């Protein structure tokens, strides 16, 4: 006959060793999951088994890298938004003042450029000539669009450098586009 000590049945509660073992297993699983989220090109190329401390250090370094990347992208976005706001104010000024058409604006974004061309409806404008100039200067047009507002057509072309290391000489592109539109 078993004596009741008042402490309850010890078989229903896990002991401290079991709790600690389960905690270590859980932590090891979480560390493995964390390490699996780090891209291979950010982890150390090694055939030896990396310790949990090394895995945590790699994860921390990768998170820091991502934060820096986010900050850079935010700065680029902010600059693009400011540029877009300036462009819209230029377009509003152009519409209200009635500058002579066509008008060309070029924005340099490093390895890509944006060309905004404003023409009149009555101008016999050849868009392929603008694309040819961009391609001759080492840029590849990736998108082109237009919209008509009042008596004006707004052409927007986005181009990237064919060879990113070489880039595109935006000053030369702008000069050639100015020469082209001066004929119209």
C-alpha positions as CSV (number, residue, x, y, z in Angstrom):
1,X,0.0,0.0,0.0
2,X,1.3,3.4,-1.0
3,X,1.4,6.2,1.5
4,X,-0.1,9.6,0.5
5,X,2.5,12.3,1.2
6,X,0.2,15.2,0.3
7,X,2.4,16.3,-2.6
8,X,0.3,14.7,-5.3
9,X,1.3,12.0,-7.8
10,X,4.8,12.7,-9.0
11,X,4.3,10.7,-12.2
12,X,2.0,13.4,-13.7
13,X,4.4,16.3,-13.5
14,X,7.7,16.3,-15.5
15,X,10.8,16.7,-13.4
16,X,13.3,19.5,-13.8
17,X,15.6,17.5,-16.0
18,X,12.9,16.7,-18.5
19,X,11.8,20.4,-18.6
20,X,15.3,21.5,-19.2
21,X,15.9,18.9,-21.9
22,X,12.7,19.9,-23.7
23,X,13.8,23.6,-23.4
24,X,17.2,22.8,-24.9
25,X,15.6,20.8,-27.7
26,X,13.2,23.7,-28.4
27,X,16.0,26.2,-28.5
28,X,18.1,24.0,-30.8
29,X,15.1,23.7,-33.2
30,X,14.6,27.5,-33.1
31,X,18.3,28.1,-33.8
32,X,18.2,25.7,-36.7
33,X,15.1,27.4,-38.2
34,X,16.8,30.8,-37.8
35,X,20.0,29.5,-39.5
36,X,18.0,28.1,-42.3
37,X,16.5,31.6,-43.1
38,X,20.0,33.0,-43.8
39,X,20.8,32.9,-47.5
40,X,23.8,30.7,-48.3
41,X,25.8,33.6,-49.8
42,X,25.7,35.4,-46.4
43,X,26.8,32.4,-44.4
44,X,30.4,31.3,-44.0
45,X,31.2,28.6,-46.6
46,X,32.5,25.9,-44.4
47,X,32.2,22.2,-44.3
48,X,32.6,22.0,-40.6
49,X,29.5,22.2,-38.3
50,X,28.8,25.7,-37.1
51,X,28.1,26.2,-33.4
52,X,24.9,27.7,-32.2
53,X,26.7,30.8,-31.2
54,X,28.1,31.1,-34.7
55,X,24.7,30.6,-36.2
56,X,23.3,33.4,-33.9
57,X,26.2,35.7,-34.8
58,X,25.5,35.1,-38.6
59,X,21.8,35.8,-38.1
60,X,22.6,39.0,-36.2
61,X,25.0,40.1,-39.0
62,X,22.4,39.3,-41.6
63,X,19.7,41.2,-39.8
64,X,22.0,44.2,-39.6
65,X,22.7,43.9,-43.3
66,X,19.0,43.9,-44.1
67,X,18.4,46.9,-41.9
68,X,21.1,48.8,-43.7
69,X,19.6,47.8,-47.0
70,X,16.2,48.9,-45.9
71,X,17.6,52.3,-44.9
72,X,19.3,52.7,-48.3
73,X,16.1,51.7,-50.1
74,X,14.1,54.2,-48.0
75,X,16.6,57.0,-49.0
76,X,16.3,56.1,-52.7
77,X,12.5,56.0,-52.4
78,X,12.5,59.4,-50.7
79,X,14.7,60.9,-53.4
80,X,12.5,59.4,-56.1
81,X,9.4,60.9,-54.4
82,X,11.0,64.3,-54.2
83,X,12.1,64.1,-57.8
84,X,8.5,63.1,-58.8
85,X,7.1,66.0,-56.8
86,X,9.5,68.4,-58.6
87,X,8.6,66.9,-61.9
88,X,4.9,67.3,-61.3
89,X,5.5,71.0,-60.3
90,X,7.5,71.5,-63.5
91,X,4.7,69.9,-65.5
92,X,2.1,72.2,-63.8
93,X,4.3,75.2,-64.5
94,X,4.8,74.1,-68.1
95,X,1.0,73.8,-68.5
96,X,0.3,77.2,-66.9
97,X,3.1,79.2,-68.5
98,X,2.8,77.4,-71.9
99,X,6.4,76.8,-72.7
100,X,7.3,76.1,-76.3
101,X,7.0,72.4,-77.1
102,X,8.5,69.9,-77.3
103,X,10.3,69.8,-73.9
104,X,12.6,67.1,-72.7
105,X,13.6,66.2,-69.1
106,X,16.1,63.5,-68.1
107,X,16.6,62.0,-64.6
108,X,19.6,59.9,-63.7
109,X,19.1,57.1,-61.2
110,X,22.5,55.6,-61.4
111,X,22.2,52.5,-63.6
112,X,18.8,53.7,-65.0
113,X,17.4,56.8,-66.4
114,X,14.0,58.3,-67.0
115,X,13.2,60.5,-70.0
116,X,10.1,62.7,-69.9
117,X,9.2,64.3,-73.2
118,X,6.3,66.7,-73.6
119,X,5.0,67.4,-77.1
120,X,2.0,69.0,-78.6
121,X,-0.8,67.1,-80.4
122,X,0.0,68.9,-83.6
123,X,3.7,67.9,-83.7
124,X,4.6,65.0,-85.9
125,X,6.9,63.4,-83.3
126,X,8.8,60.2,-83.9
127,X,9.3,58.3,-80.6
128,X,11.5,55.7,-82.3
129,X,14.2,58.5,-82.7
130,X,14.4,59.0,-79.0
131,X,14.7,55.2,-78.4
132,X,17.4,55.1,-81.0
133,X,19.4,57.8,-79.3
134,X,19.1,56.0,-75.9
135,X,20.2,52.7,-77.5
136,X,23.1,54.3,-79.3
137,X,24.3,55.8,-76.0
138,X,24.3,52.4,-74.2
139,X,20.8,52.3,-72.7
140,X,18.1,49.8,-73.2
141,X,14.5,51.0,-73.0
142,X,12.6,48.8,-70.5
143,X,9.3,50.6,-70.6
144,X,7.6,53.5,-72.4
145,X,4.2,55.1,-71.8
146,X,2.3,58.2,-72.8
147,X,-0.7,60.2,-71.7
148,X,-2.6,63.0,-73.2
149,X,-3.5,66.0,-71.1
150,X,-5.2,68.9,-72.8
151,X,-3.2,69.7,-76.0
152,X,-0.1,68.0,-74.7
153,X,1.3,64.4,-74.9
154,X,3.6,63.3,-72.0
155,X,5.9,60.5,-73.0
156,X,7.8,58.7,-70.2
157,X,10.6,56.3,-71.0
158,X,12.5,54.2,-68.5
159,X,15.9,52.8,-69.6
160,X,18.7,50.9,-68.0
161,X,22.4,50.8,-68.9
162,X,23.1,47.8,-71.1
163,X,26.4,47.3,-69.2
164,X,26.0,48.5,-65.6
165,X,29.7,49.0,-65.0
166,X,30.0,51.4,-68.0
167,X,26.7,53.2,-67.4
168,X,25.1,55.8,-69.6
169,X,26.5,59.3,-70.2
170,X,23.4,61.2,-69.3
171,X,24.8,64.6,-70.3
172,X,25.4,63.3,-73.8
173,X,22.0,61.7,-74.0
174,X,20.4,65.0,-72.9
175,X,22.4,67.0,-75.5
176,X,21.4,64.7,-78.3
177,X,17.7,64.7,-77.2
178,X,17.8,68.5,-77.1
179,X,19.2,68.6,-80.7
180,X,16.5,66.2,-81.8
181,X,13.6,68.2,-80.4
182,X,15.1,71.5,-81.7
183,X,14.2,70.1,-85.2
184,X,10.5,69.9,-84.3
